[in-house]
Amino acid sequence: MKHIGVIGASGLMGHGIAKNLQAKGFDVSLTVHRNTERVADLLAAGAKRAGSAAELGACDAVVICVTGSPQVEEVLLGANGVLSKAKAGLIVIDTSTSEPESTRRLAALCAQHGATLVDAPLARTPVEAELGKLNTMVGAEQAVFDKIRPVLAAYCENIFHVGGPSAGHVIKLLNNFIGQAICTATAEAFAVGALAGIQPQKLVDVISAGAVNSGLFQAMAKTLGGDFAGIKFELDNARKDLRYYTHLAEMVNVPSYVGEAVHQSLATASALGHGKEFVPALVKAQEKITGAKIAPQ
């Protein structure tokens, strides 16, 4: 497996994926939006520019790194999608956070075209993407996983084979639900604490010394000093992921009281104008909703 196509190389995560595939000796072809600035270094390093996603169907594998299920469906099934010209034996690796139901349906359609779909969503940030130290949770049959592991190892530090097809996307939604629950709970706690007359930093001091502490909590705590970039993940993307999670819970008939609350907290923050900001903007939303003074003005 030598020739790898990349869709989404201009994105925050996709760029690092493509760069590290090149660095590990893979031949990389990629689709390019009209603005080539984000991929200029990749092209200069020898990546080939494909005219459409369809052209990538001739690769050994195609890595897709886009926003979610609608975008994955478009690049696979569109008129110029990958499957329109997919060679027999092509492996498609979806690193996006997608809905498991869509993943299962797309896997069946890929099989009809002689291709295999693997769900391998990512964890960590664009910083680790550039360093080739992402985490991935992979849904695939064992033989397929063994075949693509060298590709995944080019841009991932930790590779978890979590089950068969669609298992990776299930695990990713569970992971993101727990993560966003921490973030939304922290923002709310800061607002309650501020209005109850305590300094939120005192809460941070206590939690930092105990079992409740976490990396996400510390990233949210940076907002008390005015830093809202501790988690470089767009709030609207988090909102989308929680919508997918609540759909998943509904499909397996599990009441999702906490999931719905987290989703609505993110939806409210987005409606207040913070959707294109990073997740720590949840604190700004709490300030607007409650009138609490949390972050430096």
N, C-alpha and C positions, 0 to 999 in steps of 0.2 A: 504494500500500500504506500504509494509514493506521491501521487498527484492529488492534492486536497483543494477543493473549492471552498470559498468562504463567502457567505452572504451576511452582511452587517459589519464589515470591516471598518466602516467609518464611525461606528458606535464606540462608546466608552469601554465596553468589554470586548467587542469584536476586534478592535484594533490590536489589543494585546494578544488575543488568540492568534491572529494572522501573523503578527510579528514573531511570536515564539515558534510557530510552525516553520516559518522560514529559517529561524535560527537553528532549529533541530534538523535541518536538511531536507525538509519536504518541499516539493514544487507547489507553489500556491497560485491559484487563479481566483480572482474576486470580481464581484460586481461593484460598480462605482456609481454613486449618484452624480448629478451634474457638478457638484462641488467636490473637487478631487483633493482639496487641501488636507483633509484628515488621513488620506491614504497615500499621499505623495511620497512619503518615506518608504512605504511598502513597494510601490511601483519602482522607485529608484533602486531598491534592493533586489529587484528581479521578479516581483509578482506580475502575473499576466492579467491584463484587464479583459474581462468577459463582456460581451455586448449585452447579454441577458442572463437570467438565471438558467434558462434552457441550455445554454452552452456549457454550464457546469455539470450537466448530466453525463458528460464524457469523463469526468474525474473518477478516481477510485472511491472517494468519499466527499461529501459536501457537509460542511459545518454551517448551521443556521444560527445566527445570533440576532434575533429581532425582538420586538416587544412582547408579543403573545400570540395566541391561537389564530386570530384573524390574519395576522401578517404571515405566520407560518403556512397557513392554508393558501394564501395568495402566491407565495413564492414556490410552492410545490404544485398547485393545481391550476394556476393562472395560464392564460394563453401562451405565455412565454415562460412558464414555470419549469422547474427542474424535471418533473416527471414527463413533460412533453417530449423530451429527448434523452431520457435516462437509459444508460446502457445496462445490460443485464449484470447483476451483482453489485450495483451501486449501493453504498451505505450512506444514509442521510442521518446526520447527528444533530438533533434539535437541542440546542443549549438554552433556548428561551424558557421562560416560565409559562407553561401552557396548560390548558384544561385536559385532564386525563381522558375524558370522553372523546375530545377531538383527536388526541394522540392515538387512541385505539382505532378510530375511524381512518385516520391518515395512514396508520400502519397497514391496514387492510388494503387500502388503495395503492400504497407503495408496492405491496406484495404482488398485486395484479400487474404491475409494470416491471416485475423482476427485480425490484429494489427492496431494501430493508430499512425501516425507520427505527432509530434508537433515540430514546429520550435521555438526555444527559445535562440537565439544568445545572446552573452554577451557584456557588456561594463565594463570599468575600467581595472585594471591591475592585474598581478599575486599577488601583495601585498594584494589587496582586496579579491582575490580568497582564499588566505590562511586565511584571517580574516572572511570569510563567508559574505562579504559585496559587492558582485558584483551587477551590474544592469542587468536585462534581459528584453527583449521585446518579447512577446509571441504571436505566431499565432496559434490559436486553437479555436474550438467551446467552448461555455461557459461551458458546462457540463464537458468537458475534462479538461479545465483550472481549474475548481473548484477542480477536483480530484487530479491534480498534484501540486496544489499550495503549499501544505506542503513540497513536495520534493524540489521545487524551493526555498522555504523560508529557507531551510537548508543552502544554500550557497549564497543567494542573499539578499541584503538589500532593493533594490527597484525592484518591479515586475510590469511590465506594460503589460496589456492585450491589444494588439494593433489591434486585428482583428482576422479573421478566418485563416485557414491554408495558409501558405506562407507570411502572413503579417509581421511576425517578421523578416524574412529575407529581405523583402523590406525595412522596417524601418532601419535595420542595415546597409544596403548598402547606404542609404541616409545619415545616421549618419556618416559613415566612409568617404564618399565623402566630406562632409563639413569639417570634421576633417583634412583630408589630404590636402584639399585646403588651410587651415590655415597654415599647416606645410610647404608646398611647397612655398606658397606666402612669408612666413617669411624668408625662406632660400634665395629666390631670392632678397627680399628687402635688406637683409644684404649685398649681393654681390653688388647690385646697389649702396647702400649707401657707402660702403667701397671704391668703384672705383670713386664715386663722391666726395670723400674727407671728408666724415663725419665719426665720430666714431659710429658704430652701437649701442653701449651702450646708446648713446643719444636718439636714436629712441626708445629703450626699456624704457628709463625713461619717455618719452612722452606718449607712448602707455599704460604704467602701470598706468597712472593717468586718463585714459579715457575709452570710451565705446568700443574701439577696443580690449582692453585687454581680455585675456582668459587664462585658465590653459594650453592649448596647446601652446599658444604663449610664456608663461613663461618657459615652458619646452624647447622650441626651443632656447629661450634666454640664457639658461644655457650653450649652446655651446660656447658663447663668453668667458666663463671662462674655456673652455676645457672639460665640462661635456657633453658627448654624450649619457648618459643613462637616460635622463629625461623622455623619453617615451620608455618604455620597450616593444616595438612592432617591430618585424623584418620587415625591409624595403621590403623584397620580399613578405611578407604576405600582407602588405599594397598595393603593386603593384597588387597582385592577387585580392584584394577586389575592387580596382578601375577598373580592367578589368571586374569584375562581374557587377559593377555599369554601365559602358558604354554599356555592353550588355543589361542591363535592360532598359536604356534610348532608345537604338535602338529599342527594342521590342515594346515600347509604342510610338515610332515615335516622340521622343523629341530630337532635336539637342543638342549635349552635348559638346559644345565648351570648357567650363571650365573643365568638366570631362576628356575629352581627353587630355587637357593640363596637368592636374594633373597626369594622368596616364603616360604620356610620360616623365614627370619630374622624376617620380619614376622609370620608365623603364631605363632612361638614367643613373640614379644613380646606378642602379643594374648593367648595362653594364660596368660601370666604376669600378666595384668590390666591391660595398658597400651593395649588396643584403642581406648578412647574418648579417649585422650590424643593429642597431636600426634606426628608422625613422630619428632622428636628424642628421644622416650621410648625409642627403640632403645638409647640409652646406658644408661638405667635397666635395661633388660632384660639388657644385657651385664654390668652390675654384679651382677645376681642370678645369672646363669648362671656367671660366672667368679670372683666375689668381688673383682673389681678395684674400686679406689676412684678414680672418674673425676671425678664432679661433686661440688660441696660438699654435705656431708651436713646 
